[in-house]
Each structure stands twice: as C-alpha cells, then as structure tokens.
C-alpha cells in the first residue's frame, strides 16, 4: 500500500467512525428516557464523533501541501475540553433545581 493510499484510507476511516459516533450520539439524545441519560449522547458519543471528523480533516488537509493544520487541532482540543465541562454544569444546575432521574439511575 502506497503512502497516499494509506492516508486516504486513514481519512476515510476517521470520517466513517466519526459519522457513526455522531449518529449514535444524536439518536441517544433523542431516545434516552431522562435528562441525565440524555447528557451522555452529546457529551460522549457526539464529541468523539466530531473529534474524529475534525482529525480526519486535519489528516487530509496536511497532505495538500500546507503542512499540519493547527486550526483543526485547536478545534479538537477546544471540543474535548468544553463538552465535559458544559455537561457537568448542566447536571449541577439540574440537580440544584431538584430534577431527579426517571429510571432509578441513582440521581
């Protein structure tokens, strides 16, 4: 396998995995029963999915002659830092307002 084919295969795999995780996270957001379990969709699976898509974009654009694209790396780092923090803050506010889990998850 040549170097160009390996990069195309890596990019394709990252885009497919990212799309699958983003789809699963979106389905989880729509289908899970209560607020606290719905937080897992966008913060876990969708974050990983979008991160894989952006890293796939970074791999693809780095082969176009411009070198390593730091913009995509910054987007990925920002995404992985802010998503868990926002989910934590949302859950703290929900607990403070007295919202409890519907399915006995312990909250």
C-alpha positions in Angstrom: 0.0 0.0 0.0 1.5 3.3 -1.0 1.7 6.3 1.3 -1.1 8.2 -0.5 -3.5 5.3 -0.3 -2.7 4.8 3.4 -3.5 8.5 4.1 -6.8 8.2 2.1 -7.7 5.0 4.0 -7.0 6.7 7.3 -9.0 9.7 6.4 -11.9 7.6 5.2 -11.9 5.5 8.4 -11.8 8.6 10.6 -14.7 10.1 8.7 -16.8 6.9 8.8 -16.1 6.3 12.5 -16.8 10.0 13.3 -20.1 9.9 11.4 -21.2 6.7 13.1 -20.4 8.1 16.6 -22.2 11.4 15.8 -25.2 9.5 14.6 -25.3 7.3 17.7 -25.0 10.3 19.9 -27.8 12.1 18.2 -30.0 9.0 18.4 -29.2 8.8 22.1 -30.1 12.4 22.6 -33.5 11.8 21.1 -34.3 8.4 22.5 -32.9 8.2 26.1 -35.5 8.5 28.8 -34.5 11.4 31.1 -32.3 14.5 31.3 -29.3 12.9 32.9 -29.0 10.0 30.5 -29.6 12.4 27.6 -26.5 14.2 28.6 -24.4 11.2 27.5 -25.4 11.5 23.8 -23.9 14.9 23.0 -21.1 14.8 25.5 -19.7 11.3 24.9 -20.5 9.9 21.5 -21.1 13.1 19.6 -17.9 14.7 21.0 -15.9 11.7 19.9 -17.6 11.6 16.5 -17.0 15.3 15.8 -13.4 14.9 17.1 -12.8 12.0 14.7 -14.2 14.0 11.8 -12.1 17.0 12.5 -8.9 14.9 12.9 -9.8 13.2 9.6 -10.0 16.7 8.1 -6.6 17.5 9.6 -5.0 14.4 8.2 -6.5 15.1 4.7 -5.5 18.8 4.7 -2.0 18.1 5.9 -1.4 16.1 2.7 -2.4 19.0 0.5 0.9 20.7 0.8 0.2 23.2 3.6 1.7 21.0 6.3 0.0 20.2 9.6 -3.1 22.3 10.1 -3.2 23.6 13.6 -6.7 25.1 13.2 -8.3 21.6 13.3 -6.1 20.6 16.2 -7.2 23.7 18.2 -10.9 22.9 17.3 -10.5 19.3 18.6 -8.8 20.3 21.8 -11.4 23.0 22.5 -14.2 20.5 21.8 -12.7 17.9 24.1 -12.2 20.4 26.9 -15.5 22.3 26.7 -18.0 19.4 26.2 -17.4 17.7 29.6 -17.4 21.0 31.4 -20.7 22.1 29.9 -22.3 18.7 30.7 -21.1 18.9 34.3 -22.5 22.4 34.7 -25.8 21.3 33.1 -26.1 18.4 35.5 -25.2 20.5 38.5 -28.0 23.1 37.6 -30.5 20.3 37.1 -29.7 18.8 40.5 -29.9 22.2 42.2 -33.3 22.7 40.7 -34.5 19.4 42.1 -34.6 17.4 38.8 -34.2 13.7 39.5 -33.8 10.7 37.3 -36.9 8.9 36.0 -35.4 5.4 35.7 -33.7 5.0 39.0 -30.2 5.7 37.9 -29.3 6.9 41.4 -29.7 10.6 41.0 
